[in-house]
């Protein structure tokens, strides 16, 4: 029997902001790069709330030298009087007391985003220091905090300002003891800043990077058209069907709902939904209402106008969203989110409002624009025919038995272990490298699938055409998940899917083609972290009896610098996996103890969607622009 001492003294009570520092993940999700940037949005959200309430039209975000962040707004300014419950100034209360803010039904804000009203205090808790400056009533008020939220300077009047000047300026420095990194990425901040400008029409947001005194970077985002301009932006690298962007909006019981959409000639949909500026990546009632209405209205119009004949099957939700770019935005005074990540809206009343606003508005648009309506519905009907063809083709990819999988097409060489959590599959460029990989693998847990040539670019093809491609059918069969409506992540046969291509231009192209396939047709596999890129060495350095493989130029130079300057070495540039024998391939690229894998992740679905469209889509101009812009960064080019 365990007689260890256990009484009241063993129960730890965390006071004030200690709980946040003890368990930061509970409040900001992670303490990696994503969590670091999340701090910025918690402060910006407070300024956005002022804009939603009608009191702010200008917000500045500045990355300062030393990677501190300043957020300025011209809102009302945080109240500066003494708070009746805490006895502190309201500024100190907001920044040192959890769940203190104007978002809890006190009439401060009708609509707000942010971290349930704990944002300011959480940022303070996770920062080395914070300075809050409030411009109000002709005076400049300032409070300072340090060491995880402790008050260094109580709210003090430090000067005077113009009588009509109002607003709040917050500067904070994330605590390096909390975060894995304290270096802010301008592009990451830019993407979200631009998104916030689209979602809040008329609001001006400025982002500036002052870390380089000689080369200050900055941009201002301001969109009077709101989410209509967002749709136009997302479709800029695509070929739209018609010039019109359909923008519909309505309001009921203080719930503001709006949607903007435009079709393009592509085969994938780009549908994104937001509630109070938060990306509801798992959808919810606002998105469901629109999707339901979209399918119903198009079918009704097509039947009434004899575009769909009596003998024709009705169009499905999958058919009507092909090539659709759409933004759904809801501003709700009391949103009910499902899950900790606020990924899905649960308010049932929003579904009804979304359906009503969309169906009435979209129906009117189709009636008033018969030519555009006909073009849209003909595209939907083509998608329906392709869906039927794809359904037949999918039958060819269904796995029937282990024996079939091992022997299909004479390609896949499967592993012996059948526990998916222990297994991995290498997609290998070419038969030669495939042969070496088969000989050099761990046959118990490593499967090999050699690919012959470059697979189809699915960014330019519908599912039915993709399924007619033998290489793609082979990949689908090997994975075991099915595809499209049949997709089931639980049936994935391998924990790791490893793309293993040469360290040259052709190898990079094949890798991008595979990633396009995975993102468009197997997105949950990528999102769940199952996709990796192998990192074969670029150089082999020999000196004496020692052989050293290095991944890139930087690693090569560092290794050479570590050697005796009088040492004689030979440097070989390794261009192809097929040039390695089985032992070399295993040692450098496949052995779990020595290899380097790069995990492929998707942090921002909208940015990823844009990248695939830009680089792999039908339009040539965006691709040319990308190449011209980035050509200066190329160090090793194989021609």
N, C-alpha and C positions, 0 to 999 in steps of 0.2 A: 504494500500500500504506500502511495506517495504522500509523504508528510511535509512537502515543501510549504514554507510560509506563504499564505495568501490572505490578505485582508484589505481593508479600505485604502491603506497606503499604497497598494499596488495599482489602484485605478488612477490612470493619468488623466488630468483635466487640462485641455489646451485652451488657453485664454486668448481673447482678441484674434489677431491674425496668425497666431502660431499654427493653427490647424491647416491653414493654407500652405504654409511653408513645409509643414510635415508631410502633407499629401497633395502636392500641387496638381497631380494628374486628375484628381477629383474635380478640380475647378477649371483647368484649361486643357484637359485631355492628355497632353504630352509635354515633356520638357525638352524636346528636340527642336529643330528649326521651325516646325509647324507651330509649336506652343509659343516660341519666341515671337513670331509674327502675330499670333493671336492676341498678345498684349496690346498691340497697336489698335486692333479693331475694337477692343473693349473700351478704349478711350474715345476712339472715333465714333463708336455707337452712341455715346452720350451726346456728342455734337449732332449726330444725325437725328437723334430724338428731338433736339431743339428745332431742327429743320422740319421734321414731320409735324411739329406743333405750330409751325408757321413763324418762328422767331429767328431763324438763322438761314442765310443763303450763301455763306462762304466759309469753307473749312480748309486749313492748310496742314499738311503733314510734312515734317522736315526730319531727315536723317542727319543728325549732327556729327561732327568730328568726334570720334570715340564711341560711335554707335549708340548714343542716346537718341531718344525720339521726342520731338515737340509736336503737339497737336494744338492748333489755334482755331477758335471759332468766333463768330460775331453774334452768338445767341444772347440770351438774357443774362448769362453769368450765374454760376452757382450761388444760391442765397448765402449771405454772409452773417446773418443774425445768429444768435445763440439758439441751439435746438432745445426745445422744452424737455425732452426726455433724457438727453445725454449731458446737458450742461456745457457742451462744447459748441464751438462755432459749427454751422452747418457744413462748411467745407471740411473741417476735421472729422465730423461725423460721417460724411460720405466716404472719406478716404481711410478711415480707421475702424469703422464698424461694419461687419458683414450684414448684408440685406438692408442697408440703409440707402434710400434713393427715392426718386420721384416716380417709381414704376409699380407701386403697390396699391393703387386705387385711391390715392390721396388727391387726385385731380391734377397732378403735375403733368402727366402725359396720357393722352388717349391711346396712343400706339407707341410701342417701343420694341427694340430688338435687344441685343446684348445678353449677358449671362444672368438672367433672372434678377437683375438689380444688384449683383455683387461685383460687377466689373471693376469699378474704380478701386475698391478696397483690395481686390485680388491683385491688381497691377501693383498697388503700393506694397503689398506683402511680398511680392516676388521681385522687387526692385532694390537696388543698392541705395538709390535716393530718388525722391520725387519732389518737384517744385510745382505748386499750383498758384497761378496768378489770376485774379478775378477783377475785371473792369466793370464797375457798377457805381451809380450815384455820384459820378465825378471823382471817384477815388480808385486807387490801385491797391488791391488787397493781396497779400501773399502768405502762403503757408509752406513749410518745408518738412519733409519726412526723410528718414534714413534708416539703414539697417533693418530692412524688412517691415517698414511701416511705423516705426517709432517717430513720434512728433519731435522734430528738431527745433522748429520755429512755429509757434502758434500763429493763427491768422492775425496778420498785422497790416495796418495801412502804411504803405511805403512811398506813396506819392499821390499826385492828382492826375486826372485825365479829362478829356473833353466831356462835358455833362451828358452828351448823348451817346458816348461810347460805351458799349456793353460787350461782354464776351468772356470766355475762359481760355486760358493757355496752360497746358500741362506739359511738363518735360520730365521724362523718367529714364533711368538707366537700369536695364534688366540685371539682376544679380547673377554674376558668372558662376557662383557656387550652386545655383539652382539649375541653370540651363547648360545643355551640352555645348552650345555655341552662343556667342553674343553678337555675331556679325549679321547685320540685316542685308537682305537681298533686294535691290531696287526693283527688279522685274517682278518679283513676287508681290511687293507692295503695289506696284503699278497696276497689275491685273485686277486686284480687288478694288483699288481706288476708282478705276475706270468703271467697273461693274456698279459700284455704289452711285456713280454719277448717272449711269443709265437708269438705275432703279428709282432715282429721285429727281424727276425732271425739274430743270431750272436751278438745281443746286450746283454751285461751283466748287469743285475740289481741286486743290493744287498739291502736287507731290514734288518735293525737292530733295536732292542729295547734296549736302554741303561737306561731305567728307574729304573731297579733293578740292582744295582751295583754288587750284588753277583751272579746274574743269568742272564747274557746278552743273549738275544735270537737273532739269525740272520740266514738268508738263502740267497743263491745266485741263481739266475735263469738265465739260458743261454741255448738257444736252436738253434743249427745250422740248424735243420730241420724245424724251424718255425711252420706254422700252421699244418703241417703234424704231428708234435709231439703234437700239441694241440688236434687233433683228437684222437691220440693214448691215450693221457691222459684222455679224456672224455670217451673213451671206455674201460678204464682199469678195470672197475667193470662189464663189459658186456662181452658176448661171440661174438667176431667178426666173420663175414663170410669171411674167407680167411685172409691171413697175410698182403696182400697189402693195403697200404693207397694210394689212387689215388690223385696225386698232379698235378694240371694243372695251368699254368700261361701264361700271355701274356701282351703286352704293345702297346699302340697306343696313339699318341698325348700327351705324358707325363702322360697318365693314366695307372697305373700299376694295373693289376687285377690278383688275384689268388684264387684258391679254392682247398680244400682238403676234401676228403670224404672216409668213410668206412661204410659198412653195418654191423649190428649185429643182433642177433637172437631175439631181443626185439620187442615190438609192438608200441613203441612211437618213434617219431623222435626228434633229437636234432640238429636243424639247426640254426646257429647263424651267423649274418653278421656284418661287420665292415667297416667303411670308415675313413681313416686317424686315425685308432686306436679307433674311437668312436663306441660304440655298437649301431647299428641301429636296435633297438628292434622292430620297426614296419616295418622292411624290406626296400623295395624300388627297384629301377630299377636294381641294381646289383644282388639282390636276385631273382627278377622276371625273369631276363634273364636266370639264372641258372635253376630255377624250370621249366621254359618252355622247355628248351633244354633237361633236364633230362627226362621228360615225352615223348617227341618226339623221342629221340634217343633210349630209351628202347623199345618203341612200334615198331619202324622201325626195330630194330635188331630182336625182337621177331617174327615179321611177316616174315622177310627174311629167318630166320632160322627155320621156321615152329614150333616154340615153341608156339606161338599164332596161333590157327587155324583160317580159314576164318570165321567160324561161331562164334568165340569168340569176345566179345566186347573188345574194346581197353582198356588198363589200364589207370586209372585216376591218376591225380597228387597225390591224397590221397594214392593210392595203391603203387606208386613207392617210396614214402618217408617213408613207414613204416620201422622202424629199422635203419633209416639212420642217421648217425652222420656226420655233414658237417659244415665246416667253410668257409665263403665267405669273402674275404678281398679285398678292393679297396683303392688304394692311388691316390687321385685326386687333381690336382692343384687348382681347383675352384669348390668345392662341393656345390651343392644347396640342403640344407636340408629343409624339410617341417616340420613346427611346431617349437615352441620355444625349445623343448627338443632335437632337432636334431635326432628325432626317425626314420626318413624315408628319404632316398636319392631320389631326384627328377630328376637328370640329365638323359635325355632321351638317350644320346649317350652311356651311360654305359650299358644300356640294350642290345644294339646291340653287344658291345664288349664282355660282359659276355656270351651271347648266342654263339657267334663265338668261343671263347676260350674253353668254356665247351663242346660244341657239337663236335668240331673237336677232342679234346683230349679224351673225354669219349668214342666216337665212336671207336677211335683207340685202346683204352684199351680193349673194349669188343671183338673186332676182334682178338686181340693178346692173349686174355685169355678166350677161349671159355668155359672152365669148370667153372670158376668163374662167367662168364656171365650167364650161365645156372642156377647156384645156386641162383644168385640175382633175375633173372626173375621168377623162380619158387616161390621164397618168395613173389614177387610182385603179382603173380597170386593167391597165397593163400590168400593174403590180399584182393584181389578183391572179391574172393568168400565170405570172411568174411564180406566185406562191403555190399554185396547183402543181406546176412543173417541179418546183423545189421539193414538194411533198413526196413526189414519186422518186426524185433523186435521193432524198434522205434515206429511203428504204435501203439503198445500196451501201450506206455507211453504218448501218446498225450491226453491232457485233453479235455473232451467233454462238461462237464457242471460242475457247482459248486457242484451239488448233487453228481455227480460221484466222485469228488475229496474228498468230505466230507466222503463218504462211501467206497472208494475203499479199498478192503482188510480188511475193518473194522479197519483200523489203524489210519489214519490221523484224528485228531480232530481239525478242522479248527477254526479260529477266526471269529468273526462276521464282523469286519471292512474289507472292500475290497480295501482300499487304501494301496498299497504296501509300501509306504513311512512310514506308521504308524505300519506296521505289522512285526512280527518276528516269526520264527519257531524254536522250540527246538527239536533237534534230541536226544532222551533220551534212555539211555542204559537199556533195560529190561522192561517187563510189569509192574513189581512192582513199579519201579520209575516212569514209565509212568502214572500209576494210580494216584500216589501222585501229579505228575505235572499237570495232567488234573484238579484235584480238587483245586490245589493251584494257578493256573494261573489267569491272567486277561483275561477272555474269549473274551473281545472286541478286543484285539490286539495280543494275544499270542496263536499260534497254537502248538500242540504237536504231534510229530510223534515218537511213541515207536519203537525201533529196537530190533528184537529178535536175539540174538547171534551176531557173528562177520560177517561183510559183506565180500564179495569176495575181495581179494587183486588184484586190477586191474593192478598193475605193472607187473603181470604175466599172464595177460589175454587180449585178443583182445576185441574190443567193442561188437562183437556179443555175446561172452560168458558173458560179463558183463550184457548185456541187457537180458540175460536169467535168471539172478539172481533176485528173487522176491523183495528182499530188495532194490536193486539198482533201479529197475523199479519204485518202490513206491516213492523213493526219487526224481527221475526225474519227475514223474507225479506231485508230490507236489510242486516242484520248478516252474514248468510251462514254463521253458525256452526251452525245447527240448534238444537234445544232438547231437554232431557231426555236420553234415552239416545243421541240423535243428536249431542249437542253436541260441537263440536271447535273449540277456541280457535284452532288454526292456520288456520282458514278465515275468521277475522274480517277483514272487508274494509276496516276503518278503524282507524288507530292511536288516534285520539281520537274518543270519542262525547261530544258536547257538548250538554247540556240547556240550551236557551235559552228562558226564560220571563220573564214580566213581574216587576218588582220589587214585587209586591203579594201579598195573601193568596192569591188564586186561582193566581197563578204559583207560589207556594210549594207549594200543594196539588198541582198538576200535577207539580212536581219530585219531591215525596215519593212520589207514585204511580209515577212512572217508576223511582225508586230502589228502591222495593219490588219492582217487576217485575225489575229487574236483580239485586238481591240474592237473590231467591228462585229465579229461573230462569236467570240468567246470572252466578252468583257469581264464576266464574273471571275474567270480564271486569273486575269491580270489583277483585278481589284483584290482578290484574296491572296495575292502574293505568291502565286505558283510559277511565275515566269522569270527566267534568268537568262543572262547572256554569259557564255563562257569567255574567258579572257586569255586566249592563246598568246604566248610571248611574241614580241616583235623582234627581239635580238637574242642571239646566243653568243656569250662571251667565253672564250677559252683562253686560259693561261695556265701553263704547266699541265697538270693532270686535272685541274679544276674546270668544271663547266657550270656556267651561271646563265640562267634564262631570266630576261627582264621584260616587263610589259610595255615600256614606252621609253621615249628619249630622256625624260627626266630621271627615271630609275637607272637608265644606262649611265648617264653622266655622274649620278651620285655613286654608283658602284665603282666606276673607273676612278673617281677621286679618292675612294677608300683604299685603292691598291697602291703598292710601292711604285713610285714613278719610274723605276728602272725595270719593272716587270714587263716582259714582252707578252701581248695578247692578240688574240685574233677575234674580230667582231663580225658575226654573220647576221645578215638581215633575213629573217624568216618570213617568207611570204605566204606559204601555204601549209594547211594542215596535212595535206597529202604528202608533203616532203618529210614528215616525221614518221619514224617507225612506231610500232605499237608501244614500245617501252617509253619513247620520248613523249608521245601523246598522253600516255597515262600519267607520267611524272609531272608534266607541265600544265595539263589542262583538265584531267579527269579525276585524278586521285583526290579524294575528299580531304586528305591531310595536307596537301600542298597546293591545290588549285586556288584560283581566284574567280569567284562568280560575282556578276553584277546583277542585283535584283531589280526587276522592272516594276515600278510602282506608278500609280496614277493619283496624284494629290489633287489635281484640278481637272475634272472631266471636260469643262468647257475649253480650257487651254489645250488639252490633248486632242479634242475634236478639231479645233482650229489647225493644230499642227499637222494632223493626218490629211485634212482637206487641202491645206496649202502645199504640202510636199508630194501628195500622192493623187490628188484630184485631177479633174479634166482640164482645169484652167492652167495654161502654161505661164502666164505673166507672174503670178505669185511665186511660182517655183524659181523662175529666173531672178526675180528680185531677191529671194532668199539666198541664192547662190552668189549673186553679185555682192550682197551685203556681207556674207560670211567667208568669201574666198580669201580675204586677208588673214584669216586665222588658221588656214591649212598649213601644216608643217611637213607632212610626208604625203606625197601624192604619187601613186603608182599609175603610170600611163603605158 
